[in-house]
Amino acid sequence: MNRLLEALSRIFDFGLTGELLGYPFVQQALLAAAALGLVSGVLAPLVVTRRMSFAVHGTAELAFTGAAAALLVGVGVTIGALAGAVVAALLLGLLGQREHERDSVIGAVLSFGLGLGVLLLWMNPERAANKFTLLVGQIVGVSSADVTLLGVAAVVVLLVTALLYRPLLFASLDSEVAAARGVPIGLLTPVFALLVGVATALGVHVVGALLVMALMVTPGAAAVRVTASPVKATVLSVVFAELAAVGGILLSLAPGVPVSAFVTAISFGIYLVCRVVGGLRVKRLTRGSSAVAV
Amino acid sequence: MQHPQSPAVPSERSGGQVRTDETTTPPERPPAVRLRNAGLTYGTRELWRGLDLDVSPGEFLAVLGPNGAGKTSLLRVLLGLTPLSTGHVHIAGEPAHRGNDRIGYVPQQRSLRNSSTLRGNDLVGLGLDGHRWGIGLRRRAERARRVREALRAVDATDYARTPVGLLSGGEQQRLRIAQALVSEPSVLLCDEPLLSLDPSHQHRVSELIARRTRASGAATLFVTHEINPVLPLVDRVLYLVNGGFRIGTPDEVMNSATLSELYGTEVEVARVGGRLVVAGAESEHDHHVHEGEAE
Protein backbone atom coordinates (compact mmCIF):
# COMPACT_ATOMS: atom_id res chain seq x y z
CA MET A 1 0.00 0.00 0.00
CA ASN A 2 2.77 2.39 0.97
CA ARG A 3 4.57 1.47 -2.19
CA LEU A 4 1.50 2.48 -4.22
CA LEU A 5 1.03 5.78 -2.41
CA GLU A 6 4.68 6.61 -2.78
CA ALA A 7 4.57 5.78 -6.49
CA LEU A 8 1.40 7.75 -7.10
CA SER A 9 2.86 10.80 -5.37
CA ARG A 10 5.30 10.97 -8.27
CA ILE A 11 2.54 11.22 -10.91
CA PHE A 12 2.78 14.99 -10.86
CA ASP A 13 6.55 15.00 -10.92
CA PHE A 14 6.56 16.64 -14.33
CA GLY A 15 10.31 17.13 -14.24
CA LEU A 16 10.91 13.41 -14.13
CA THR A 17 8.22 12.75 -16.75
CA GLY A 18 9.80 15.35 -19.04
CA GLU A 19 13.22 13.84 -18.54
CA LEU A 20 11.92 10.36 -19.41
CA LEU A 21 10.23 11.72 -22.52
CA GLY A 22 13.66 12.47 -23.88
CA TYR A 23 14.52 8.79 -24.13
CA PRO A 24 13.98 7.18 -27.54
CA PHE A 25 12.39 4.06 -26.05
CA VAL A 26 9.72 6.21 -24.38
CA GLN A 27 9.06 8.06 -27.61
CA GLN A 28 8.74 4.75 -29.45
CA ALA A 29 6.35 3.54 -26.79
CA LEU A 30 4.19 6.64 -27.25
CA LEU A 31 4.17 6.21 -31.03
CA ALA A 32 3.14 2.57 -30.66
CA ALA A 33 0.40 3.54 -28.22
CA ALA A 34 -0.90 6.24 -30.55
CA ALA A 35 -1.10 3.78 -33.47
CA LEU A 36 -2.82 1.23 -31.26
CA GLY A 37 -5.27 3.81 -29.91
CA LEU A 38 -6.26 4.82 -33.42
CA VAL A 39 -6.82 1.27 -34.67
CA SER A 40 -8.62 -0.01 -31.60
CA GLY A 41 -10.69 3.15 -31.35
CA VAL A 42 -11.95 2.70 -34.91
CA LEU A 43 -12.71 -1.00 -34.45
CA ALA A 44 -14.22 -0.86 -30.94
CA PRO A 45 -17.72 0.43 -31.85
CA LEU A 46 -18.01 -2.31 -34.49
CA VAL A 47 -16.75 -4.92 -31.98
CA VAL A 48 -19.44 -3.78 -29.54
CA THR A 49 -22.22 -3.68 -32.16
CA ARG A 50 -21.27 -7.14 -33.41
CA ARG A 51 -21.07 -8.46 -29.82
CA MET A 52 -17.50 -9.64 -30.22
CA SER A 53 -16.06 -8.68 -26.82
CA PHE A 54 -15.49 -12.28 -25.84
CA ALA A 55 -13.98 -13.04 -29.26
CA VAL A 56 -11.48 -10.21 -28.67
CA HIS A 57 -10.57 -11.79 -25.35
CA GLY A 58 -10.13 -15.22 -26.96
CA THR A 59 -8.06 -13.77 -29.78
CA ALA A 60 -5.82 -11.95 -27.30
CA GLU A 61 -5.13 -15.21 -25.43
CA LEU A 62 -3.98 -16.86 -28.64
CA ALA A 63 -1.90 -13.82 -29.50
CA PHE A 64 -0.24 -14.40 -26.12
CA THR A 65 0.39 -18.04 -27.06
CA GLY A 66 1.95 -16.90 -30.34
CA ALA A 67 4.09 -14.34 -28.55
CA ALA A 68 5.25 -16.97 -26.03
CA ALA A 69 6.19 -19.28 -28.87
CA ALA A 70 8.07 -16.44 -30.57
CA LEU A 71 10.04 -15.72 -27.38
CA LEU A 72 11.02 -19.37 -27.14
CA VAL A 73 12.29 -19.67 -30.69
CA GLY A 74 13.75 -16.17 -30.70
CA VAL A 75 11.52 -14.47 -33.26
CA GLY A 76 10.03 -11.01 -32.61
CA VAL A 77 7.22 -10.98 -30.08
CA THR A 78 5.01 -8.83 -32.32
CA ILE A 79 5.32 -11.29 -35.19
CA GLY A 80 4.46 -14.15 -32.85
CA ALA A 81 1.45 -12.30 -31.49
CA LEU A 82 0.24 -11.51 -35.01
CA ALA A 83 0.56 -15.16 -36.04
CA GLY A 84 -1.31 -16.32 -32.93
CA ALA A 85 -4.12 -13.79 -33.46
CA VAL A 86 -4.54 -14.74 -37.10
CA VAL A 87 -4.76 -18.43 -36.17
CA ALA A 88 -7.32 -17.50 -33.50
CA ALA A 89 -9.42 -15.49 -35.94
CA LEU A 90 -9.39 -18.35 -38.44
CA LEU A 91 -10.23 -20.94 -35.77
CA LEU A 92 -13.08 -18.87 -34.35
CA GLY A 93 -14.37 -18.15 -37.83
CA LEU A 94 -14.18 -21.82 -38.78
CA LEU A 95 -15.60 -23.39 -35.64
CA GLY A 96 -17.99 -20.66 -34.57
CA GLN A 97 -20.09 -20.20 -37.69
CA ARG A 98 -23.30 -20.81 -35.79
CA GLU A 99 -24.16 -17.99 -33.47
CA HIS A 100 -25.37 -20.11 -30.56
CA GLU A 101 -22.07 -22.05 -30.51
CA ARG A 102 -19.76 -19.08 -30.72
CA ASP A 103 -19.51 -18.49 -26.99
CA SER A 104 -18.53 -22.03 -26.13
CA VAL A 105 -16.09 -22.33 -29.04
CA ILE A 106 -14.26 -19.22 -27.86
CA GLY A 107 -14.18 -20.54 -24.29
CA ALA A 108 -12.73 -23.85 -25.39
CA VAL A 109 -10.12 -22.34 -27.71
CA LEU A 110 -8.94 -19.58 -25.38
CA SER A 111 -8.39 -21.83 -22.37
CA PHE A 112 -6.31 -24.22 -24.47
CA GLY A 113 -4.32 -21.33 -25.93
CA LEU A 114 -3.61 -19.90 -22.50
CA GLY A 115 -2.46 -23.29 -21.21
CA LEU A 116 -0.22 -23.80 -24.20
CA GLY A 117 1.25 -20.34 -23.69
CA VAL A 118 2.06 -21.11 -20.06
CA LEU A 119 3.82 -24.31 -21.16
CA LEU A 120 5.84 -22.41 -23.77
CA LEU A 121 6.91 -19.84 -21.18
CA TRP A 122 7.93 -22.58 -18.76
CA MET A 123 10.10 -24.16 -21.46
CA ASN A 124 11.82 -20.80 -21.95
CA PRO A 125 15.08 -20.48 -20.01
CA GLU A 126 14.85 -16.65 -19.99
CA ARG A 127 14.10 -14.88 -16.72
CA ALA A 128 10.49 -14.78 -15.61
CA ALA A 129 9.97 -10.99 -15.58
CA ASN A 130 10.23 -10.86 -19.36
CA LYS A 131 7.53 -13.48 -19.76
CA PHE A 132 5.12 -11.83 -17.35
CA THR A 133 5.02 -8.77 -19.57
CA LEU A 134 3.29 -10.70 -22.32
CA LEU A 135 0.22 -10.89 -20.15
CA VAL A 136 0.22 -7.41 -18.65
CA GLY A 137 2.18 -5.44 -21.23
CA GLN A 138 5.60 -3.88 -21.35
CA ILE A 139 5.64 -0.73 -23.32
CA VAL A 140 9.32 0.00 -22.73
CA GLY A 141 10.19 -3.13 -24.68
CA VAL A 142 8.91 -1.69 -27.95
CA SER A 143 11.77 -1.42 -30.45
CA SER A 144 11.88 0.88 -33.44
CA ALA A 145 11.35 -2.15 -35.68
CA ASP A 146 8.23 -2.92 -33.64
CA VAL A 147 7.00 0.63 -34.14
CA THR A 148 7.42 0.28 -37.90
CA LEU A 149 5.58 -3.01 -37.92
CA LEU A 150 2.82 -1.57 -35.71
CA GLY A 151 2.52 1.41 -38.01
CA VAL A 152 2.24 -0.67 -41.16
CA ALA A 153 -0.27 -3.05 -39.59
CA ALA A 154 -2.30 -0.10 -38.32
CA VAL A 155 -2.47 1.47 -41.77
CA VAL A 156 -3.52 -1.82 -43.38
CA VAL A 157 -6.24 -2.43 -40.76
CA LEU A 158 -7.57 1.12 -41.14
CA LEU A 159 -7.68 0.92 -44.94
CA VAL A 160 -9.48 -2.43 -44.98
CA THR A 161 -11.91 -1.23 -42.31
CA ALA A 162 -12.69 1.87 -44.35
CA LEU A 163 -13.33 -0.28 -47.41
CA LEU A 164 -15.68 -2.62 -45.54
CA TYR A 165 -17.24 0.02 -43.31
CA ARG A 166 -20.76 0.42 -44.70
CA PRO A 167 -21.50 -3.26 -45.44
CA LEU A 168 -20.09 -4.17 -42.01
CA LEU A 169 -22.34 -1.66 -40.28
CA PHE A 170 -25.34 -2.81 -42.33
CA ALA A 171 -24.67 -6.50 -41.62
CA SER A 172 -24.07 -5.84 -37.92
CA LEU A 173 -27.40 -4.11 -37.49
CA ASP A 174 -29.72 -6.12 -39.72
CA SER A 175 -28.04 -9.08 -41.37
CA GLU A 176 -31.27 -10.25 -43.03
CA VAL A 177 -31.87 -7.02 -44.93
CA ALA A 178 -28.17 -6.66 -45.67
CA ALA A 179 -28.12 -10.15 -47.21
CA ALA A 180 -31.18 -9.26 -49.28
CA ARG A 181 -29.28 -6.23 -50.57
CA GLY A 182 -26.42 -8.52 -51.62
CA VAL A 183 -23.97 -7.84 -48.78
CA PRO A 184 -21.68 -10.91 -48.64
CA ILE A 185 -22.22 -11.71 -44.94
CA GLY A 186 -20.31 -15.00 -45.14
CA LEU A 187 -17.21 -13.16 -46.33
CA LEU A 188 -17.42 -10.12 -44.04
CA THR A 189 -17.52 -12.09 -40.78
CA PRO A 190 -14.12 -13.84 -41.14
CA VAL A 191 -12.46 -10.76 -42.69
CA PHE A 192 -13.55 -8.62 -39.76
CA ALA A 193 -12.40 -11.31 -37.31
CA LEU A 194 -9.01 -11.13 -39.02
CA LEU A 195 -8.88 -7.33 -38.64
CA VAL A 196 -9.76 -7.64 -34.97
CA GLY A 197 -7.06 -10.32 -34.66
CA VAL A 198 -4.36 -8.07 -36.09
CA ALA A 199 -5.41 -5.12 -33.93
CA THR A 200 -5.50 -7.36 -30.85
CA ALA A 201 -2.00 -8.64 -31.57
CA LEU A 202 -0.76 -5.05 -31.70
CA GLY A 203 -2.37 -4.47 -28.31
CA VAL A 204 -0.66 -7.45 -26.72
CA HIS A 205 2.67 -5.67 -26.90
CA VAL A 206 1.43 -2.49 -25.28
CA VAL A 207 -1.14 -3.41 -22.63
CA GLY A 208 -0.65 -7.18 -22.65
CA ALA A 209 -2.93 -10.02 -23.61
CA LEU A 210 -5.07 -9.91 -20.49
CA LEU A 211 -5.93 -6.23 -20.73
CA VAL A 212 -6.33 -5.70 -24.44
CA MET A 213 -10.08 -5.38 -23.98
CA ALA A 214 -9.47 -2.05 -22.26
CA LEU A 215 -8.62 -0.68 -25.70
CA MET A 216 -10.49 -2.95 -28.11
CA VAL A 217 -13.86 -2.97 -26.33
CA THR A 218 -14.24 -0.36 -23.57
CA PRO A 219 -13.82 2.81 -25.68
CA GLY A 220 -16.49 1.58 -28.12
CA ALA A 221 -18.81 0.52 -25.32
CA ALA A 222 -18.42 3.98 -23.77
CA ALA A 223 -18.97 5.83 -27.06
CA VAL A 224 -22.20 4.05 -28.04
CA ARG A 225 -23.59 4.98 -24.62
CA VAL A 226 -23.50 8.67 -25.42
CA THR A 227 -24.29 8.82 -29.13
CA ALA A 228 -26.27 6.84 -31.70
CA SER A 229 -24.46 8.41 -34.63
CA PRO A 230 -21.99 5.91 -36.14
CA VAL A 231 -19.59 8.70 -37.15
CA LYS A 232 -19.63 10.41 -33.74
CA ALA A 233 -19.29 7.04 -32.00
CA THR A 234 -16.15 6.27 -34.02
CA VAL A 235 -14.59 9.68 -33.36
CA LEU A 236 -15.35 9.50 -29.63
CA SER A 237 -14.08 5.94 -29.42
CA VAL A 238 -10.76 6.96 -31.01
CA VAL A 239 -10.45 9.89 -28.59
CA PHE A 240 -11.18 7.61 -25.62
CA ALA A 241 -8.71 4.96 -26.79
CA GLU A 242 -5.97 7.56 -27.36
CA LEU A 243 -6.61 9.09 -23.92
CA ALA A 244 -6.28 5.65 -22.35
CA ALA A 245 -3.28 4.42 -24.34
CA VAL A 246 -1.15 7.59 -24.59
CA GLY A 247 -2.42 9.07 -21.33
CA GLY A 248 -1.76 5.78 -19.54
CA ILE A 249 1.86 5.74 -20.62
CA LEU A 250 2.45 9.40 -19.74
CA LEU A 251 1.01 8.94 -16.26
CA SER A 252 2.94 5.75 -15.62
CA LEU A 253 6.33 7.19 -16.52
CA ALA A 254 7.25 8.97 -13.29
CA PRO A 255 5.66 6.57 -10.78
CA GLY A 256 7.05 3.49 -12.55
CA VAL A 257 3.76 1.63 -12.05
CA PRO A 258 2.91 -0.85 -14.87
CA VAL A 259 1.36 0.87 -17.88
CA SER A 260 -1.66 -1.41 -18.01
CA ALA A 261 -2.85 -0.27 -14.60
CA PHE A 262 -3.21 3.28 -15.89
CA VAL A 263 -4.53 2.35 -19.33
CA THR A 264 -7.32 0.22 -17.89
CA ALA A 265 -8.13 2.72 -15.13
CA ILE A 266 -8.50 5.61 -17.58
CA SER A 267 -10.52 3.46 -19.97
CA PHE A 268 -12.85 2.27 -17.22
CA GLY A 269 -13.21 5.78 -15.80
CA ILE A 270 -14.34 7.07 -19.20
CA TYR A 271 -16.77 4.17 -19.48
CA LEU A 272 -18.35 4.97 -16.10
CA VAL A 273 -18.79 8.64 -16.99
CA CYS A 274 -20.35 7.69 -20.36
CA ARG A 275 -22.78 5.32 -18.65
CA VAL A 276 -24.03 8.10 -16.40
CA VAL A 277 -24.26 10.60 -19.27
CA GLY A 278 -25.91 7.97 -21.48
CA GLY A 279 -28.50 7.14 -18.81
CA LEU A 280 -29.54 10.79 -18.60
CA ARG A 281 -29.66 11.01 -22.40
CA VAL A 282 -31.98 8.01 -22.76
CA LYS A 283 -34.27 9.47 -20.10
CA ARG A 284 -34.44 12.75 -22.00
CA LEU A 285 -34.99 11.07 -25.41
CA THR A 286 -37.75 8.73 -24.24
CA ARG A 287 -39.57 11.63 -22.63
CA GLY A 288 -39.23 13.61 -25.85
CA SER A 289 -40.50 10.90 -28.19
CA SER A 290 -43.30 9.51 -26.04
CA ALA A 291 -45.74 11.92 -27.67
CA VAL A 292 -44.87 10.64 -31.16
CA ALA A 293 -47.42 8.27 -32.66
CA VAL A 294 -46.43 5.41 -34.95
CA MET B 1 -39.37 6.32 -80.42
CA GLN B 2 -38.08 6.85 -83.93
CA HIS B 3 -36.26 9.93 -85.07
CA PRO B 4 -37.86 11.84 -87.95
CA GLN B 5 -36.05 10.73 -91.09
CA SER B 6 -35.42 14.21 -92.40
CA PRO B 7 -35.70 17.69 -90.98
CA ALA B 8 -37.40 18.73 -94.26
CA VAL B 9 -40.59 16.85 -93.38
CA PRO B 10 -43.43 19.40 -92.84
CA SER B 11 -43.49 20.36 -89.23
CA GLU B 12 -47.21 19.74 -88.58
CA ARG B 13 -46.94 16.18 -89.86
CA SER B 14 -43.75 15.42 -87.97
CA GLY B 15 -45.19 16.93 -84.81
CA GLY B 16 -48.35 14.88 -85.17
CA GLN B 17 -46.34 11.79 -85.88
CA VAL B 18 -44.24 12.19 -82.77
CA ARG B 19 -47.27 12.72 -80.57
CA THR B 20 -49.02 9.67 -81.97
CA ASP B 21 -45.89 7.66 -81.41
CA GLU B 22 -45.82 8.64 -77.78
CA THR B 23 -49.45 8.00 -77.02
CA THR B 24 -50.21 4.89 -79.05
CA THR B 25 -46.97 2.93 -78.76
CA PRO B 26 -45.49 3.58 -75.34
CA PRO B 27 -42.17 1.80 -74.79
CA GLU B 28 -43.11 -1.69 -73.70
CA ARG B 29 -42.61 -1.79 -69.93
CA PRO B 30 -41.79 -5.25 -68.61
CA PRO B 31 -43.75 -6.40 -65.57
CA ALA B 32 -41.92 -5.68 -62.34
CA VAL B 33 -41.99 -9.37 -61.48
CA ARG B 34 -42.38 -12.17 -64.02
CA LEU B 35 -42.39 -15.87 -63.10
CA ARG B 36 -42.79 -18.46 -65.87
CA ASN B 37 -43.43 -22.12 -65.09
CA ALA B 38 -41.53 -21.53 -61.85
CA GLY B 39 -41.03 -24.46 -59.49
CA LEU B 40 -39.09 -24.89 -56.26
CA THR B 41 -38.14 -28.23 -54.73
CA TYR B 42 -36.15 -28.83 -51.55
CA GLY B 43 -34.85 -32.40 -51.68
CA THR B 44 -37.98 -34.46 -52.25
CA ARG B 45 -40.36 -31.78 -51.03
CA GLU B 46 -42.00 -29.75 -53.74
CA LEU B 47 -43.00 -26.29 -52.51
CA TRP B 48 -44.75 -25.15 -55.69
CA ARG B 49 -44.52 -25.70 -59.42
CA GLY B 50 -45.89 -24.33 -62.67
CA LEU B 51 -46.18 -20.88 -61.14
CA ASP B 52 -46.89 -18.20 -63.77
CA LEU B 53 -47.16 -14.74 -62.29
CA ASP B 54 -46.83 -11.18 -63.60
CA VAL B 55 -46.94 -8.34 -61.13
CA SER B 56 -47.27 -4.86 -62.67
CA PRO B 57 -45.69 -1.67 -61.36
CA GLY B 58 -47.90 -0.19 -58.65
CA GLU B 59 -49.69 -3.47 -57.96
CA PHE B 60 -50.18 -4.72 -54.40
CA LEU B 61 -50.17 -8.52 -54.15
CA ALA B 62 -50.71 -10.47 -50.93
CA VAL B 63 -48.93 -13.82 -50.67
CA LEU B 64 -50.90 -16.07 -48.33
CA GLY B 65 -50.86 -19.71 -47.26
CA PRO B 66 -49.97 -21.97 -44.35
CA ASN B 67 -46.51 -22.27 -42.80
CA GLY B 68 -44.13 -24.21 -45.01
CA ALA B 69 -46.03 -23.43 -48.22
CA GLY B 70 -42.96 -21.65 -49.60
CA LYS B 71 -43.96 -18.01 -49.21
CA THR B 72 -40.64 -16.85 -47.81
CA SER B 73 -38.86 -19.13 -50.31
CA LEU B 74 -40.66 -17.28 -53.10
CA LEU B 75 -39.23 -14.00 -51.81
CA ARG B 76 -35.77 -15.58 -51.60
CA VAL B 77 -36.11 -16.63 -55.24
CA LEU B 78 -36.98 -13.07 -56.25
CA LEU B 79 -34.02 -11.78 -54.21
CA GLY B 80 -31.73 -14.16 -56.08
CA LEU B 81 -30.77 -15.93 -52.84
CA THR B 82 -32.37 -19.26 -53.84
CA PRO B 83 -32.32 -20.56 -57.43
CA LEU B 84 -35.50 -21.94 -58.99
CA SER B 85 -35.67 -25.69 -59.58
CA THR B 86 -37.57 -25.12 -62.83
CA GLY B 87 -38.70 -22.15 -64.90
CA HIS B 88 -37.61 -18.52 -65.07
CA VAL B 89 -37.83 -15.43 -62.88
CA HIS B 90 -37.34 -11.87 -64.08
CA ILE B 91 -37.24 -8.65 -62.06
CA ALA B 92 -37.96 -5.51 -64.11
CA GLY B 93 -37.00 -7.37 -67.27
CA GLU B 94 -33.75 -8.87 -65.96
CA PRO B 95 -33.13 -12.36 -64.59
CA ALA B 96 -33.23 -12.33 -60.77
CA HIS B 97 -29.81 -12.03 -59.19
CA ARG B 98 -28.21 -11.54 -55.78
CA GLY B 99 -27.82 -7.99 -54.55
CA ASN B 100 -30.44 -6.64 -56.95
CA ASP B 101 -30.86 -2.91 -56.35
CA ARG B 102 -34.24 -2.97 -58.10
CA ILE B 103 -35.67 -4.65 -54.97
CA GLY B 104 -36.54 -3.20 -51.56
CA TYR B 105 -36.99 -5.63 -48.68
CA VAL B 106 -38.93 -5.25 -45.42
CA PRO B 107 -38.29 -8.13 -42.99
CA GLN B 108 -40.33 -9.45 -40.09
CA GLN B 109 -40.81 -6.93 -37.35
CA ARG B 110 -38.54 -7.86 -34.49
CA SER B 111 -36.69 -5.57 -32.23
CA LEU B 112 -33.62 -4.22 -34.00
CA ARG B 113 -30.63 -5.86 -32.42
CA ASN B 114 -28.08 -3.55 -30.78
CA SER B 115 -29.97 -0.74 -32.31
CA SER B 116 -29.13 1.93 -29.78
CA THR B 117 -26.03 2.49 -31.93
CA LEU B 118 -28.00 3.95 -34.82
CA ARG B 119 -30.57 6.65 -35.53
CA GLY B 120 -33.59 6.52 -37.81
CA ASN B 121 -31.92 8.39 -40.64
CA ASP B 122 -28.84 6.14 -40.45
CA LEU B 123 -31.08 3.09 -40.84
CA VAL B 124 -32.80 4.58 -43.88
CA GLY B 125 -29.47 5.67 -45.36
CA LEU B 126 -28.17 2.09 -45.21
CA GLY B 127 -31.00 1.16 -47.56
CA LEU B 128 -29.50 3.57 -50.07
CA ASP B 129 -25.80 2.66 -49.87
CA GLY B 130 -25.26 0.11 -47.07
CA HIS B 131 -24.23 -2.51 -49.62
CA ARG B 132 -21.53 -0.33 -51.15
CA TRP B 133 -17.85 -0.54 -50.20
CA GLY B 134 -16.08 2.36 -48.55
CA ILE B 135 -17.24 4.89 -45.99
CA GLY B 136 -19.29 7.00 -48.40
CA LEU B 137 -17.84 10.49 -48.27
CA ARG B 138 -19.10 11.56 -51.68
CA ARG B 139 -22.53 13.01 -52.47
CA ARG B 140 -23.49 13.41 -48.82
CA ALA B 141 -25.97 16.20 -49.57
CA GLU B 142 -27.82 14.18 -52.22
CA ARG B 143 -27.92 11.22 -49.84
CA ALA B 144 -29.29 13.34 -47.00
CA ARG B 145 -31.98 14.77 -49.28
CA ARG B 146 -33.20 11.34 -50.40
CA VAL B 147 -33.20 10.02 -46.84
CA ARG B 148 -35.22 13.07 -45.72
CA GLU B 149 -37.76 12.49 -48.49
CA ALA B 150 -38.10 8.81 -47.67
CA LEU B 151 -38.65 9.64 -43.99
CA ARG B 152 -41.26 12.25 -44.87
CA ALA B 153 -43.09 9.78 -47.13
CA VAL B 154 -43.66 7.45 -44.16
CA ASP B 155 -44.29 10.29 -41.66
CA ALA B 156 -41.19 9.40 -39.67
CA THR B 157 -39.49 12.80 -39.74
CA ASP B 158 -40.15 13.35 -36.04
CA TYR B 159 -37.92 10.51 -34.96
CA ALA B 160 -35.28 10.68 -37.69
CA ARG B 161 -32.61 11.47 -35.11
CA THR B 162 -33.84 9.22 -32.29
CA PRO B 163 -31.84 6.03 -31.55
CA VAL B 164 -33.81 3.21 -33.20
CA GLY B 165 -33.63 1.09 -30.05
CA LEU B 166 -35.86 3.60 -28.24
CA LEU B 167 -38.66 3.45 -30.85
CA SER B 168 -41.81 1.29 -30.75
CA GLY B 169 -42.27 -1.70 -33.07
CA GLY B 170 -44.57 0.31 -35.33
CA GLU B 171 -42.09 3.18 -35.56
CA GLN B 172 -39.24 0.79 -36.37
CA GLN B 173 -41.38 -0.80 -39.08
CA ARG B 174 -42.05 2.62 -40.62
CA LEU B 175 -38.31 3.23 -40.78
CA ARG B 176 -37.80 -0.15 -42.46
CA ILE B 177 -40.38 0.71 -45.10
CA ALA B 178 -38.56 3.99 -45.73
CA GLN B 179 -35.28 2.04 -45.86
CA ALA B 180 -36.71 -0.37 -48.43
CA LEU B 181 -38.17 2.40 -50.61
CA VAL B 182 -35.40 5.01 -50.42
CA SER B 183 -33.55 3.46 -53.37
CA GLU B 184 -36.74 3.75 -55.48
CA PRO B 185 -36.95 0.02 -56.24
CA SER B 186 -39.20 -1.57 -58.88
CA VAL B 187 -40.22 -4.29 -56.47
CA LEU B 188 -41.00 -4.14 -52.75
CA LEU B 189 -40.89 -7.46 -50.89
CA CYS B 190 -42.42 -7.60 -47.40
CA ASP B 191 -41.98 -10.75 -45.30
CA GLU B 192 -44.50 -10.76 -42.44
CA PRO B 193 -44.03 -7.06 -41.75
CA LEU B 194 -46.98 -7.08 -39.32
CA LEU B 195 -45.74 -9.78 -36.95
CA SER B 196 -45.76 -8.72 -33.29
CA LEU B 197 -47.49 -5.41 -34.03
CA ASP B 198 -50.77 -4.67 -32.27
CA PRO B 199 -53.92 -4.47 -34.46
CA SER B 200 -54.00 -0.71 -34.80
CA HIS B 201 -50.35 -0.62 -35.89
CA GLN B 202 -51.01 -3.54 -38.24
CA HIS B 203 -53.65 -1.45 -39.99
CA ARG B 204 -51.49 1.65 -40.15
CA VAL B 205 -48.44 -0.18 -41.47
CA SER B 206 -50.55 -2.02 -44.08
CA GLU B 207 -52.13 1.22 -45.22
CA LEU B 208 -48.76 2.89 -45.39
CA ILE B 209 -47.35 0.11 -47.59
CA ALA B 210 -50.42 0.21 -49.86
CA ARG B 211 -50.13 3.99 -50.16
CA ARG B 212 -46.39 3.87 -50.91
CA THR B 213 -46.97 1.08 -53.46
CA ARG B 214 -49.34 3.27 -55.49
CA ALA B 215 -47.27 6.43 -55.07
CA SER B 216 -43.87 4.95 -55.89
CA GLY B 217 -45.03 2.62 -58.66
CA ALA B 218 -43.23 -0.32 -57.07
CA ALA B 219 -44.82 -3.76 -57.34
CA THR B 220 -45.37 -5.04 -53.81
CA LEU B 221 -45.41 -8.69 -52.73
CA PHE B 222 -46.64 -8.89 -49.16
CA VAL B 223 -46.24 -12.19 -47.31
CA THR B 224 -48.49 -12.32 -44.27
CA HIS B 225 -50.57 -14.42 -41.93
CA GLU B 226 -52.56 -11.38 -40.93
CA ILE B 227 -55.10 -11.36 -43.74
CA ASN B 228 -57.59 -8.90 -42.29
CA PRO B 229 -55.53 -5.72 -42.20
CA VAL B 230 -54.32 -6.37 -45.76
CA LEU B 231 -57.16 -7.88 -47.80
CA PRO B 232 -59.15 -4.66 -48.26
CA LEU B 233 -56.01 -2.99 -49.65
CA VAL B 234 -54.61 -5.54 -52.08
CA ASP B 235 -55.23 -5.86 -55.83
CA ARG B 236 -54.66 -9.60 -55.99
CA VAL B 237 -53.90 -12.58 -53.80
CA LEU B 238 -51.45 -15.43 -54.41
CA TYR B 239 -52.49 -18.33 -52.16
CA LEU B 240 -49.95 -21.16 -51.85
CA VAL B 241 -50.89 -24.57 -50.39
CA ASN B 242 -49.29 -28.02 -50.68
CA GLY B 243 -47.53 -27.40 -53.98
CA GLY B 244 -50.61 -25.78 -55.54
CA PHE B 245 -51.67 -22.15 -55.80
CA ARG B 246 -54.43 -19.75 -56.81
CA ILE B 247 -54.03 -16.22 -58.10
CA GLY B 248 -56.92 -13.78 -58.25
CA THR B 249 -58.70 -10.91 -56.58
CA PRO B 250 -59.39 -11.35 -52.85
CA ASP B 251 -63.03 -12.24 -53.62
CA GLU B 252 -62.03 -14.82 -56.23
CA VAL B 253 -59.57 -16.59 -53.93
CA MET B 254 -60.81 -16.07 -50.39
CA ASN B 255 -63.99 -18.12 -50.56
CA SER B 256 -64.95 -21.57 -49.27
CA ALA B 257 -65.11 -23.24 -52.69
CA THR B 258 -61.68 -22.09 -53.93
CA LEU B 259 -59.81 -22.73 -50.69
CA SER B 260 -61.50 -26.13 -50.19
CA GLU B 261 -60.33 -27.16 -53.63
CA LEU B 262 -56.85 -25.81 -52.98
CA TYR B 263 -56.44 -27.49 -49.59
CA GLY B 264 -58.20 -30.66 -50.80
CA THR B 265 -60.32 -30.64 -47.67
CA GLU B 266 -63.37 -28.83 -46.32
CA VAL B 267 -62.39 -25.22 -45.63
CA GLU B 268 -64.88 -22.58 -44.68
CA VAL B 269 -64.34 -18.89 -45.19
CA ALA B 270 -66.71 -16.83 -43.07
CA ARG B 271 -67.14 -13.18 -42.31
CA VAL B 272 -67.42 -12.66 -38.56
CA GLY B 273 -67.88 -9.14 -37.27
CA GLY B 274 -66.23 -7.63 -40.33
CA ARG B 275 -63.26 -10.01 -40.10
CA LEU B 276 -62.56 -12.81 -42.54
CA VAL B 277 -62.04 -16.12 -40.76
CA VAL B 278 -60.64 -19.18 -42.51
CA ALA B 279 -61.74 -22.32 -40.67
CA GLY B 280 -60.30 -25.77 -41.32
CA ALA B 281 -57.02 -24.56 -42.79
CA GLU B 282 -54.83 -25.34 -39.78
CA SER B 283 -56.29 -22.21 -38.18
CA GLU B 284 -52.99 -20.45 -38.83
CA HIS B 285 -54.50 -17.07 -39.24
CA ASP B 286 -55.58 -16.82 -35.66
CA HIS B 287 -52.66 -17.86 -33.55
CA HIS B 288 -49.70 -16.52 -35.42
CA VAL B 289 -49.66 -13.14 -33.73
CA HIS B 290 -48.83 -14.76 -30.41
CA GLU B 291 -45.94 -16.71 -31.87
CA GLY B 292 -44.48 -13.43 -32.99
CA GLU B 293 -44.85 -11.88 -29.59
CA ALA B 294 -43.14 -14.79 -27.90
CA GLU B 295 -39.83 -13.92 -29.59
Interface residues (C-beta under 8 A of the other chain):
Chain A: P45 V48 T49 R51 A162 L163 L164 Y165 R166 P167 L169 F170 S172 L173 D174 E176 V177 A178 A179 A180 R181 G182 V183 V224 A228 S229 P230 A233 V282 L285 T286 G288 S289 V292 V294
Chain B: L79 G80 L81 R98 G99 N100 D101 I103 Y105 P107 L112 R113 N114 S115 S116 T117 L118 R119 D122 L123 L126 G127 D129 G130 H131 R132 W133 G134 I135 G136 D158 Y159 T162 P163 V164 G165 L166 L167 S168 G170 E171 R174 R176 Q179 A180 L189 H201 R204 V205
